[in-house]
Amino acid sequence: MPRRASAWSLLAVVALAAGLAACGEKPQTAGKRAADTQAWNGGQKAFDAPGWKPGDKASWEEQIRQRNRNQNEYVRLAP
């Protein structure tokens, strides 16, 4: 009988240790960041919208206005 009690306590200790290990939070650190640039100077070519010219602030502002207009479904879905 004592052997069975020690087996249960060992199992309980292992389960508790596994449970506490699963709850641990890993540290979150940000990587190094490049110097900020103006948004209209461009990003990656794969994400450029058609009609947008990198480096042209007026073109960038027009793209932002167009995207904002498309967010409003009442304007986008005209009757």
PDB file of N, CA, C and O in Angstrom, chain B, residues numbered from 101:
ATOM      1  N   MET B 101       0.800  -1.191   0.000  1.00  0.00           N
ATOM      2  CA  MET B 101       0.000   0.000   0.000  1.00  0.00           C
ATOM      3  C   MET B 101       0.852   1.268   0.000  1.00  0.00           C
ATOM      4  O   MET B 101       0.530   2.185  -0.755  1.00  0.00           O
ATOM      5  N   PRO B 102       1.900   1.377   0.784  1.00  0.00           N
ATOM      6  CA  PRO B 102       2.722   2.580   0.755  1.00  0.00           C
ATOM      7  C   PRO B 102       3.335   2.820  -0.628  1.00  0.00           C
ATOM      8  O   PRO B 102       3.551   3.962  -1.032  1.00  0.00           O
ATOM      9  N   ARG B 103       3.608   1.743  -1.335  1.00  0.00           N
ATOM     10  CA  ARG B 103       4.207   1.891  -2.655  1.00  0.00           C
ATOM     11  C   ARG B 103       3.228   2.580  -3.612  1.00  0.00           C
ATOM     12  O   ARG B 103       3.636   3.399  -4.435  1.00  0.00           O
ATOM     13  N   ARG B 104       1.940   2.248  -3.504  1.00  0.00           N
ATOM     14  CA  ARG B 104       0.932   2.837  -4.367  1.00  0.00           C
ATOM     15  C   ARG B 104       0.780   4.334  -4.061  1.00  0.00           C
ATOM     16  O   ARG B 104       0.592   5.135  -4.976  1.00  0.00           O
ATOM     17  N   ALA B 105       0.859   4.704  -2.806  1.00  0.00           N
ATOM     18  CA  ALA B 105       0.740   6.104  -2.413  1.00  0.00           C
ATOM     19  C   ALA B 105       1.914   6.917  -2.954  1.00  0.00           C
ATOM     20  O   ALA B 105       1.721   8.050  -3.394  1.00  0.00           O
ATOM     21  N   SER B 106       3.133   6.358  -2.931  1.00  0.00           N
ATOM     22  CA  SER B 106       4.275   7.105  -3.442  1.00  0.00           C
ATOM     23  C   SER B 106       4.210   7.215  -4.967  1.00  0.00           C
ATOM     24  O   SER B 106       4.679   8.204  -5.530  1.00  0.00           O
ATOM     25  N   ALA B 107       3.642   6.223  -5.636  1.00  0.00           N
ATOM     26  CA  ALA B 107       3.484   6.293  -7.091  1.00  0.00           C
ATOM     27  C   ALA B 107       2.510   7.402  -7.465  1.00  0.00           C
ATOM     28  O   ALA B 107       2.731   8.142  -8.424  1.00  0.00           O
ATOM     29  N   TRP B 108       1.406   7.511  -6.679  1.00  0.00           N
ATOM     30  CA  TRP B 108       0.437   8.570  -6.940  1.00  0.00           C
ATOM     31  C   TRP B 108       1.024   9.953  -6.659  1.00  0.00           C
ATOM     32  O   TRP B 108       0.752  10.904  -7.391  1.00  0.00           O
ATOM     33  N   SER B 109       1.805  10.063  -5.630  1.00  0.00           N
ATOM     34  CA  SER B 109       2.402  11.365  -5.323  1.00  0.00           C
ATOM     35  C   SER B 109       3.443  11.734  -6.377  1.00  0.00           C
ATOM     36  O   SER B 109       3.565  12.904  -6.740  1.00  0.00           O
ATOM     37  N   LEU B 110       4.192  10.751  -6.872  1.00  0.00           N
ATOM     38  CA  LEU B 110       5.158  11.017  -7.941  1.00  0.00           C
ATOM     39  C   LEU B 110       4.429  11.461  -9.204  1.00  0.00           C
ATOM     40  O   LEU B 110       4.858  12.395  -9.881  1.00  0.00           O
ATOM     41  N   LEU B 111       3.335  10.793  -9.516  1.00  0.00           N
ATOM     42  CA  LEU B 111       2.537  11.160 -10.682  1.00  0.00           C
ATOM     43  C   LEU B 111       1.969  12.572 -10.527  1.00  0.00           C
ATOM     44  O   LEU B 111       1.935  13.339 -11.489  1.00  0.00           O
ATOM     45  N   ALA B 112       1.529  12.911  -9.326  1.00  0.00           N
ATOM     46  CA  ALA B 112       0.992  14.243  -9.071  1.00  0.00           C
ATOM     47  C   ALA B 112       2.069  15.313  -9.219  1.00  0.00           C
ATOM     48  O   ALA B 112       1.812  16.383  -9.771  1.00  0.00           O
ATOM     49  N   VAL B 113       3.272  15.027  -8.729  1.00  0.00           N
ATOM     50  CA  VAL B 113       4.374  15.983  -8.844  1.00  0.00           C
ATOM     51  C   VAL B 113       4.754  16.183 -10.314  1.00  0.00           C
ATOM     52  O   VAL B 113       4.989  17.314 -10.739  1.00  0.00           O
ATOM     53  N   VAL B 114       4.816  15.111 -11.086  1.00  0.00           N
ATOM     54  CA  VAL B 114       5.154  15.211 -12.509  1.00  0.00           C
ATOM     55  C   VAL B 114       4.074  15.984 -13.259  1.00  0.00           C
ATOM     56  O   VAL B 114       4.388  16.821 -14.104  1.00  0.00           O
ATOM     57  N   ALA B 115       2.805  15.713 -12.957  1.00  0.00           N
ATOM     58  CA  ALA B 115       1.706  16.425 -13.610  1.00  0.00           C
ATOM     59  C   ALA B 115       1.736  17.908 -13.249  1.00  0.00           C
ATOM     60  O   ALA B 115       1.510  18.759 -14.108  1.00  0.00           O
ATOM     61  N   LEU B 116       2.011  18.217 -12.000  1.00  0.00           N
ATOM     62  CA  LEU B 116       2.096  19.608 -11.569  1.00  0.00           C
ATOM     63  C   LEU B 116       3.251  20.321 -12.258  1.00  0.00           C
ATOM     64  O   LEU B 116       3.102  21.457 -12.708  1.00  0.00           O
ATOM     65  N   ALA B 117       4.397  19.661 -12.343  1.00  0.00           N
ATOM     66  CA  ALA B 117       5.560  20.266 -13.007  1.00  0.00           C
ATOM     67  C   ALA B 117       5.275  20.497 -14.489  1.00  0.00           C
ATOM     68  O   ALA B 117       5.642  21.541 -15.029  1.00  0.00           O
ATOM     69  N   ALA B 118       4.630  19.543 -15.153  1.00  0.00           N
ATOM     70  CA  ALA B 118       4.291  19.699 -16.567  1.00  0.00           C
ATOM     71  C   ALA B 118       3.288  20.837 -16.757  1.00  0.00           C
ATOM     72  O   ALA B 118       3.390  21.617 -17.704  1.00  0.00           O
ATOM     73  N   GLY B 119       2.332  20.918 -15.855  1.00  0.00           N
ATOM     74  CA  GLY B 119       1.339  21.989 -15.936  1.00  0.00           C
ATOM     75  C   GLY B 119       1.941  23.359 -15.739  1.00  0.00           C
ATOM     76  O   GLY B 119       1.594  24.300 -16.453  1.00  0.00           O
ATOM     77  N   LEU B 120       2.835  23.483 -14.784  1.00  0.00           N
ATOM     78  CA  LEU B 120       3.483  24.778 -14.546  1.00  0.00           C
ATOM     79  C   LEU B 120       4.441  25.147 -15.671  1.00  0.00           C
ATOM     80  O   LEU B 120       4.591  26.327 -15.991  1.00  0.00           O
ATOM     81  N   ALA B 121       5.088  24.160 -16.271  1.00  0.00           N
ATOM     82  CA  ALA B 121       5.998  24.442 -17.386  1.00  0.00           C
ATOM     83  C   ALA B 121       5.221  24.948 -18.596  1.00  0.00           C
ATOM     84  O   ALA B 121       5.730  25.770 -19.358  1.00  0.00           O
ATOM     85  N   ALA B 122       4.010  24.472 -18.776  1.00  0.00           N
ATOM     86  CA  ALA B 122       3.188  24.907 -19.907  1.00  0.00           C
ATOM     87  C   ALA B 122       2.682  26.329 -19.721  1.00  0.00           C
ATOM     88  O   ALA B 122       2.325  26.992 -20.695  1.00  0.00           O
ATOM     89  N   CYS B 123       2.648  26.800 -18.489  1.00  0.00           N
ATOM     90  CA  CYS B 123       2.124  28.134 -18.224  1.00  0.00           C
ATOM     91  C   CYS B 123       3.187  29.219 -18.323  1.00  0.00           C
ATOM     92  O   CYS B 123       2.865  30.405 -18.257  1.00  0.00           O
ATOM     93  N   GLY B 124       4.433  28.835 -18.479  1.00  0.00           N
ATOM     94  CA  GLY B 124       5.495  29.832 -18.515  1.00  0.00           C
ATOM     95  C   GLY B 124       5.413  30.720 -19.740  1.00  0.00           C
ATOM     96  O   GLY B 124       5.116  30.241 -20.834  1.00  0.00           O
ATOM     97  N   GLU B 125       5.671  31.998 -19.572  1.00  0.00           N
ATOM     98  CA  GLU B 125       5.633  32.934 -20.688  1.00  0.00           C
ATOM     99  C   GLU B 125       7.054  33.216 -21.154  1.00  0.00           C
ATOM    100  O   GLU B 125       7.939  33.526 -20.355  1.00  0.00           O
ATOM    101  N   LYS B 126       7.252  33.101 -22.446  1.00  0.00           N
ATOM    102  CA  LYS B 126       8.568  33.366 -23.008  1.00  0.00           C
ATOM    103  C   LYS B 126       8.752  34.873 -23.149  1.00  0.00           C
ATOM    104  O   LYS B 126       7.789  35.581 -23.445  1.00  0.00           O
ATOM    105  N   PRO B 127       9.954  35.374 -22.944  1.00  0.00           N
ATOM    106  CA  PRO B 127      10.170  36.821 -23.089  1.00  0.00           C
ATOM    107  C   PRO B 127       9.988  37.253 -24.546  1.00  0.00           C
ATOM    108  O   PRO B 127      10.384  36.547 -25.474  1.00  0.00           O
ATOM    109  N   GLN B 128       9.385  38.418 -24.724  1.00  0.00           N
ATOM    110  CA  GLN B 128       9.154  38.952 -26.061  1.00  0.00           C
ATOM    111  C   GLN B 128      10.042  40.168 -26.258  1.00  0.00           C
ATOM    112  O   GLN B 128       9.892  41.178 -25.569  1.00  0.00           O
ATOM    113  N   THR B 129      10.953  40.066 -27.190  1.00  0.00           N
ATOM    114  CA  THR B 129      11.849  41.180 -27.451  1.00  0.00           C
ATOM    115  C   THR B 129      11.736  41.576 -28.915  1.00  0.00           C
ATOM    116  O   THR B 129      11.622  40.722 -29.794  1.00  0.00           O
ATOM    117  N   ALA B 130      11.769  42.839 -29.159  1.00  0.00           N
ATOM    118  CA  ALA B 130      11.696  43.341 -30.532  1.00  0.00           C
ATOM    119  C   ALA B 130      13.095  43.341 -31.137  1.00  0.00           C
ATOM    120  O   ALA B 130      14.088  43.564 -30.445  1.00  0.00           O
ATOM    121  N   GLY B 131      13.150  43.095 -32.405  1.00  0.00           N
ATOM    122  CA  GLY B 131      14.423  43.118 -33.106  1.00  0.00           C
ATOM    123  C   GLY B 131      14.853  44.550 -33.385  1.00  0.00           C
ATOM    124  O   GLY B 131      14.147  45.500 -33.048  1.00  0.00           O
ATOM    125  N   LYS B 132      15.999  44.689 -33.995  1.00  0.00           N
ATOM    126  CA  LYS B 132      16.464  46.035 -34.339  1.00  0.00           C
ATOM    127  C   LYS B 132      15.589  46.610 -35.434  1.00  0.00           C
ATOM    128  O   LYS B 132      15.156  45.897 -36.340  1.00  0.00           O
ATOM    129  N   ARG B 133      15.340  47.870 -35.345  1.00  0.00           N
ATOM    130  CA  ARG B 133      14.470  48.546 -36.291  1.00  0.00           C
ATOM    131  C   ARG B 133      15.285  49.479 -37.164  1.00  0.00           C
ATOM    132  O   ARG B 133      16.187  50.167 -36.686  1.00  0.00           O
ATOM    133  N   ALA B 134      14.962  49.496 -38.441  1.00  0.00           N
ATOM    134  CA  ALA B 134      15.648  50.399 -39.360  1.00  0.00           C
ATOM    135  C   ALA B 134      15.132  51.819 -39.131  1.00  0.00           C
ATOM    136  O   ALA B 134      14.077  52.020 -38.530  1.00  0.00           O
ATOM    137  N   ALA B 135      15.876  52.774 -39.607  1.00  0.00           N
ATOM    138  CA  ALA B 135      15.470  54.167 -39.470  1.00  0.00           C
ATOM    139  C   ALA B 135      14.168  54.386 -40.238  1.00  0.00           C
ATOM    140  O   ALA B 135      13.991  53.850 -41.332  1.00  0.00           O
ATOM    141  N   ASP B 136      13.267  55.165 -39.670  1.00  0.00           N
ATOM    142  CA  ASP B 136      11.988  55.434 -40.321  1.00  0.00           C
ATOM    143  C   ASP B 136      12.185  56.328 -41.537  1.00  0.00           C
ATOM    144  O   ASP B 136      13.048  57.206 -41.555  1.00  0.00           O
ATOM    145  N   THR B 137      11.372  56.085 -42.538  1.00  0.00           N
ATOM    146  CA  THR B 137      11.367  56.923 -43.736  1.00  0.00           C
ATOM    147  C   THR B 137       9.944  57.398 -43.970  1.00  0.00           C
ATOM    148  O   THR B 137       9.010  56.893 -43.348  1.00  0.00           O
ATOM    149  N   GLN B 138       9.773  58.349 -44.847  1.00  0.00           N
ATOM    150  CA  GLN B 138       8.434  58.816 -45.170  1.00  0.00           C
ATOM    151  C   GLN B 138       7.680  57.697 -45.877  1.00  0.00           C
ATOM    152  O   GLN B 138       8.260  56.927 -46.642  1.00  0.00           O
ATOM    153  N   ALA B 139       6.394  57.620 -45.613  1.00  0.00           N
ATOM    154  CA  ALA B 139       5.580  56.544 -46.175  1.00  0.00           C
ATOM    155  C   ALA B 139       5.556  56.581 -47.693  1.00  0.00           C
ATOM    156  O   ALA B 139       5.498  55.529 -48.330  1.00  0.00           O
ATOM    157  N   TRP B 140       5.600  57.758 -48.281  1.00  0.00           N
ATOM    158  CA  TRP B 140       5.498  57.868 -49.737  1.00  0.00           C
ATOM    159  C   TRP B 140       6.793  57.524 -50.467  1.00  0.00           C
ATOM    160  O   TRP B 140       6.818  57.473 -51.697  1.00  0.00           O
ATOM    161  N   ASN B 141       7.867  57.288 -49.716  1.00  0.00           N
ATOM    162  CA  ASN B 141       9.127  56.932 -50.376  1.00  0.00           C
ATOM    163  C   ASN B 141       9.161  55.478 -50.828  1.00  0.00           C
ATOM    164  O   ASN B 141      10.065  55.084 -51.564  1.00  0.00           O
ATOM    165  N   GLY B 142       8.218  54.697 -50.412  1.00  0.00           N
ATOM    166  CA  GLY B 142       8.099  53.350 -50.964  1.00  0.00           C
ATOM    167  C   GLY B 142       8.445  52.264 -49.989  1.00  0.00           C
ATOM    168  O   GLY B 142       9.141  52.467 -48.994  1.00  0.00           O
ATOM    169  N   GLY B 143       7.939  51.121 -50.308  1.00  0.00           N
ATOM    170  CA  GLY B 143       8.182  49.932 -49.511  1.00  0.00           C
ATOM    171  C   GLY B 143       8.654  48.827 -50.434  1.00  0.00           C
ATOM    172  O   GLY B 143       9.530  49.034 -51.273  1.00  0.00           O
ATOM    173  N   GLN B 144       8.074  47.668 -50.276  1.00  0.00           N
ATOM    174  CA  GLN B 144       8.433  46.545 -51.134  1.00  0.00           C
ATOM    175  C   GLN B 144       7.568  46.586 -52.394  1.00  0.00           C
ATOM    176  O   GLN B 144       6.378  46.893 -52.325  1.00  0.00           O
ATOM    177  N   LYS B 145       8.160  46.280 -53.523  1.00  0.00           N
ATOM    178  CA  LYS B 145       7.456  46.342 -54.799  1.00  0.00           C
ATOM    179  C   LYS B 145       6.222  45.435 -54.832  1.00  0.00           C
ATOM    180  O   LYS B 145       5.229  45.772 -55.477  1.00  0.00           O
ATOM    181  N   ALA B 146       6.274  44.305 -54.153  1.00  0.00           N
ATOM    182  CA  ALA B 146       5.153  43.364 -54.181  1.00  0.00           C
ATOM    183  C   ALA B 146       3.892  43.958 -53.568  1.00  0.00           C
ATOM    184  O   ALA B 146       2.791  43.493 -53.866  1.00  0.00           O
ATOM    185  N   PHE B 147       4.023  44.972 -52.721  1.00  0.00           N
ATOM    186  CA  PHE B 147       2.873  45.545 -52.037  1.00  0.00           C
ATOM    187  C   PHE B 147       2.462  46.898 -52.590  1.00  0.00           C
ATOM    188  O   PHE B 147       1.551  47.527 -52.053  1.00  0.00           O
ATOM    189  N   ASP B 148       3.107  47.359 -53.646  1.00  0.00           N
ATOM    190  CA  ASP B 148       2.753  48.647 -54.237  1.00  0.00           C
ATOM    191  C   ASP B 148       1.429  48.540 -54.978  1.00  0.00           C
ATOM    192  O   ASP B 148       1.189  47.571 -55.699  1.00  0.00           O
ATOM    193  N   ALA B 149       0.564  49.544 -54.797  1.00  0.00           N
ATOM    194  CA  ALA B 149      -0.723  49.578 -55.489  1.00  0.00           C
ATOM    195  C   ALA B 149      -0.506  50.063 -56.915  1.00  0.00           C
ATOM    196  O   ALA B 149       0.375  50.886 -57.165  1.00  0.00           O
ATOM    197  N   PRO B 150      -1.311  49.555 -57.859  1.00  0.00           N
ATOM    198  CA  PRO B 150      -1.186  50.042 -59.229  1.00  0.00           C
ATOM    199  C   PRO B 150      -1.529  51.530 -59.293  1.00  0.00           C
ATOM    200  O   PRO B 150      -2.490  51.973 -58.664  1.00  0.00           O
ATOM    201  N   GLY B 151      -0.766  52.282 -60.032  1.00  0.00           N
ATOM    202  CA  GLY B 151      -0.987  53.718 -60.151  1.00  0.00           C
ATOM    203  C   GLY B 151      -0.221  54.537 -59.139  1.00  0.00           C
ATOM    204  O   GLY B 151      -0.232  55.766 -59.203  1.00  0.00           O
ATOM    205  N   TRP B 152       0.435  53.892 -58.220  1.00  0.00           N
ATOM    206  CA  TRP B 152       1.193  54.629 -57.213  1.00  0.00           C
ATOM    207  C   TRP B 152       2.641  54.739 -57.650  1.00  0.00           C
ATOM    208  O   TRP B 152       3.250  53.759 -58.080  1.00  0.00           O
ATOM    209  N   LYS B 153       3.182  55.936 -57.536  1.00  0.00           N
ATOM    210  CA  LYS B 153       4.573  56.175 -57.921  1.00  0.00           C
ATOM    211  C   LYS B 153       5.413  56.377 -56.670  1.00  0.00           C
ATOM    212  O   LYS B 153       5.210  57.361 -55.959  1.00  0.00           O
ATOM    213  N   PRO B 154       6.349  55.480 -56.376  1.00  0.00           N
ATOM    214  CA  PRO B 154       7.181  55.653 -55.178  1.00  0.00           C
ATOM    215  C   PRO B 154       7.936  56.982 -55.200  1.00  0.00           C
ATOM    216  O   PRO B 154       8.514  57.366 -56.217  1.00  0.00           O
ATOM    217  N   GLY B 155       7.922  57.665 -54.079  1.00  0.00           N
ATOM    218  CA  GLY B 155       8.622  58.935 -53.946  1.00  0.00           C
ATOM    219  C   GLY B 155       7.735  60.139 -54.223  1.00  0.00           C
ATOM    220  O   GLY B 155       8.152  61.269 -53.967  1.00  0.00           O
ATOM    221  N   ASP B 156       6.522  59.935 -54.740  1.00  0.00           N
ATOM    222  CA  ASP B 156       5.612  61.029 -55.067  1.00  0.00           C
ATOM    223  C   ASP B 156       4.572  61.153 -53.956  1.00  0.00           C
ATOM    224  O   ASP B 156       3.682  60.312 -53.830  1.00  0.00           O
ATOM    225  N   LYS B 157       4.693  62.202 -53.158  1.00  0.00           N
ATOM    226  CA  LYS B 157       3.810  62.371 -52.003  1.00  0.00           C
ATOM    227  C   LYS B 157       2.358  62.571 -52.429  1.00  0.00           C
ATOM    228  O   LYS B 157       1.456  62.029 -51.791  1.00  0.00           O
ATOM    229  N   ALA B 158       2.113  63.332 -53.487  1.00  0.00           N
ATOM    230  CA  ALA B 158       0.742  63.573 -53.940  1.00  0.00           C
ATOM    231  C   ALA B 158       0.093  62.268 -54.409  1.00  0.00           C
ATOM    232  O   ALA B 158      -1.081  62.026 -54.130  1.00  0.00           O
ATOM    233  N   SER B 159       0.842  61.439 -55.111  1.00  0.00           N
ATOM    234  CA  SER B 159       0.331  60.145 -55.571  1.00  0.00           C
ATOM    235  C   SER B 159       0.006  59.251 -54.375  1.00  0.00           C
ATOM    236  O   SER B 159      -1.010  58.555 -54.375  1.00  0.00           O
ATOM    237  N   TRP B 160       0.853  59.269 -53.377  1.00  0.00           N
ATOM    238  CA  TRP B 160       0.626  58.465 -52.169  1.00  0.00           C
ATOM    239  C   TRP B 160      -0.642  58.932 -51.451  1.00  0.00           C
ATOM    240  O   TRP B 160      -1.455  58.111 -51.027  1.00  0.00           O
ATOM    241  N   GLU B 161      -0.811  60.267 -51.312  1.00  0.00           N
ATOM    242  CA  GLU B 161      -1.997  60.798 -50.646  1.00  0.00           C
ATOM    243  C   GLU B 161      -3.267  60.441 -51.412  1.00  0.00           C
ATOM    244  O   GLU B 161      -4.298  60.161 -50.801  1.00  0.00           O
ATOM    245  N   GLU B 162      -3.204  60.449 -52.749  1.00  0.00           N
ATOM    246  CA  GLU B 162      -4.369  60.070 -53.553  1.00  0.00           C
ATOM    247  C   GLU B 162      -4.717  58.597 -53.346  1.00  0.00           C
ATOM    248  O   GLU B 162      -5.895  58.246 -53.287  1.00  0.00           O
ATOM    249  N   GLN B 163      -3.710  57.735 -53.237  1.00  0.00           N
ATOM    250  CA  GLN B 163      -3.959  56.316 -52.966  1.00  0.00           C
ATOM    251  C   GLN B 163      -4.616  56.122 -51.602  1.00  0.00           C
ATOM    252  O   GLN B 163      -5.514  55.293 -51.456  1.00  0.00           O
ATOM    253  N   ILE B 164      -4.175  56.877 -50.614  1.00  0.00           N
ATOM    254  CA  ILE B 164      -4.771  56.783 -49.273  1.00  0.00           C
ATOM    255  C   ILE B 164      -6.227  57.246 -49.314  1.00  0.00           C
ATOM    256  O   ILE B 164      -7.093  56.616 -48.708  1.00  0.00           O
ATOM    257  N   ARG B 165      -6.504  58.347 -50.025  1.00  0.00           N
ATOM    258  CA  ARG B 165      -7.886  58.834 -50.155  1.00  0.00           C
ATOM    259  C   ARG B 165      -8.767  57.793 -50.849  1.00  0.00           C
ATOM    260  O   ARG B 165      -9.906  57.565 -50.443  1.00  0.00           O
ATOM    261  N   GLN B 166      -8.232  57.169 -51.893  1.00  0.00           N
ATOM    262  CA  GLN B 166      -8.993  56.153 -52.619  1.00  0.00           C
ATOM    263  C   GLN B 166      -9.283  54.944 -51.734  1.00  0.00           C
ATOM    264  O   GLN B 166     -10.391  54.407 -51.763  1.00  0.00           O
ATOM    265  N   ARG B 167      -8.305  54.516 -50.952  1.00  0.00           N
ATOM    266  CA  ARG B 167      -8.527  53.387 -50.033  1.00  0.00           C
ATOM    267  C   ARG B 167      -9.564  53.734 -48.985  1.00  0.00           C
ATOM    268  O   ARG B 167     -10.407  52.902 -48.645  1.00  0.00           O
ATOM    269  N   ASN B 168      -9.513  54.953 -48.467  1.00  0.00           N
ATOM    270  CA  ASN B 168     -10.491  55.377 -47.463  1.00  0.00           C
ATOM    271  C   ASN B 168     -11.893  55.428 -48.047  1.00  0.00           C
ATOM    272  O   ASN B 168     -12.852  55.069 -47.364  1.00  0.00           O
ATOM    273  N   ARG B 169     -12.039  55.869 -49.303  1.00  0.00           N
ATOM    274  CA  ARG B 169     -13.355  55.885 -49.938  1.00  0.00           C
ATOM    275  C   ARG B 169     -13.905  54.470 -50.078  1.00  0.00           C
ATOM    276  O   ARG B 169     -15.108  54.254 -49.929  1.00  0.00           O
ATOM    277  N   ASN B 170     -13.024  53.500 -50.365  1.00  0.00           N
ATOM    278  CA  ASN B 170     -13.463  52.120 -50.542  1.00  0.00           C
ATOM    279  C   ASN B 170     -13.848  51.458 -49.223  1.00  0.00           C
ATOM    280  O   ASN B 170     -14.460  50.390 -49.232  1.00  0.00           O
ATOM    281  N   GLN B 171     -13.506  52.060 -48.099  1.00  0.00           N
ATOM    282  CA  GLN B 171     -13.873  51.509 -46.805  1.00  0.00           C
ATOM    283  C   GLN B 171     -15.351  51.757 -46.492  1.00  0.00           C
ATOM    284  O   GLN B 171     -15.956  51.024 -45.710  1.00  0.00           O
ATOM    285  N   ASN B 172     -15.919  52.780 -47.099  1.00  0.00           N
ATOM    286  CA  ASN B 172     -17.312  53.132 -46.851  1.00  0.00           C
ATOM    287  C   ASN B 172     -18.174  52.376 -47.867  1.00  0.00           C
ATOM    288  O   ASN B 172     -18.127  52.681 -49.059  1.00  0.00           O
ATOM    289  N   GLU B 173     -18.957  51.398 -47.410  1.00  0.00           N
ATOM    290  CA  GLU B 173     -19.740  50.573 -48.324  1.00  0.00           C
ATOM    291  C   GLU B 173     -20.865  51.348 -48.981  1.00  0.00           C
ATOM    292  O   GLU B 173     -21.308  50.971 -50.066  1.00  0.00           O
ATOM    293  N   TYR B 174     -21.338  52.408 -48.369  1.00  0.00           N
ATOM    294  CA  TYR B 174     -22.404  53.200 -48.994  1.00  0.00           C
ATOM    295  C   TYR B 174     -21.873  53.925 -50.222  1.00  0.00           C
ATOM    296  O   TYR B 174     -22.615  54.120 -51.186  1.00  0.00           O
ATOM    297  N   VAL B 175     -20.623  54.324 -50.211  1.00  0.00           N
ATOM    298  CA  VAL B 175     -20.028  54.996 -51.352  1.00  0.00           C
ATOM    299  C   VAL B 175     -19.571  53.962 -52.379  1.00  0.00           C
ATOM    300  O   VAL B 175     -19.721  54.172 -53.582  1.00  0.00           O
ATOM    301  N   ARG B 176     -19.030  52.878 -51.919  1.00  0.00           N
ATOM    302  CA  ARG B 176     -18.470  51.862 -52.808  1.00  0.00           C
ATOM    303  C   ARG B 176     -19.561  51.174 -53.626  1.00  0.00           C
ATOM    304  O   ARG B 176     -19.359  50.907 -54.811  1.00  0.00           O
ATOM    305  N   LEU B 177     -20.695  50.885 -53.027  1.00  0.00           N
ATOM    306  CA  LEU B 177     -21.788  50.184 -53.698  1.00  0.00           C
ATOM    307  C   LEU B 177     -22.871  51.193 -54.114  1.00  0.00           C
ATOM    308  O   LEU B 177     -23.957  51.240 -53.536  1.00  0.00           O
ATOM    309  N   ALA B 178     -22.545  51.983 -55.114  1.00  0.00           N
ATOM    310  CA  ALA B 178     -23.485  52.995 -55.580  1.00  0.00           C
ATOM    311  C   ALA B 178     -24.691  52.312 -56.238  1.00  0.00           C
ATOM    312  O   ALA B 178     -24.531  51.268 -56.870  1.00  0.00           O
ATOM    313  N   PRO B 179     -25.918  52.896 -56.097  1.00  0.00           N
ATOM    314  CA  PRO B 179     -27.114  52.274 -56.671  1.00  0.00           C
ATOM    315  C   PRO B 179     -27.141  52.328 -58.182  1.00  0.00           C
ATOM    316  O   PRO B 179     -28.088  51.843 -58.800  1.00  0.00           O
TER     317      PRO B 179
END
